[in-house]
């Protein structure tokens, strides 16, 4: 498990590799581009069992993005295999696990069933959905139907259309624990993200005191200030807000580093 280049996590853990497109946000998928450069078929979903125990081997408390190169709730991932992933997450509770999906209905069915059997879901399991336009705000509604989830977040990346504030309120995103916004990265001709679209989310997050993370503007050119795709500054500053629980993790990481000395 290698260090991740994604700004809002430390590592990406990929016990599954491969996916298929479900909406316009998938059209220029970075994972598909990387997989094709490796000479592989990204539409073939593969279970990488040799990677299952990686979080247990990682001793330092970390934020781990689960399946950066797939979707844990793809219909070709067997439920039994998902359960094995859940059990690994339980076996290494020092980490925060960030799970992001465009298939929230399968996530709902899986997690509700798992919680009925185990009693609850750990607070260090973060579940979120990707939303690229108003057409897919229903994914947020589905996220709120997963009753056992204690931490809910949404990644509006790549943000492809304006989403007015009144529509956001209609879908209860003021009740979210975290909001991420970003443009389409690592492309010569990315689909554009208007500055007003991004600031709408920033203003919304400030009003309702939801931690806000601005990932980057997008594109293939990296800025000189932060070496990020299309720059990370929104109106002249970084927006790297994390939920309070991430601060607890940072303290645990700090203590772990001192214990090693």
Helices and strands as residue ranges (DSSP letters): E 11-13, E 16-17, G 24-26, H 30-37, E 46-47, G 49-51, H 54-57, E 63-66, H 79-91, E 96-101, H 104-118, E 125-130, G 134-136, H 138-143, E 152-156, H 165-170, G 173-175, E 178-181, H 195-208, E 212-214, H 244-260
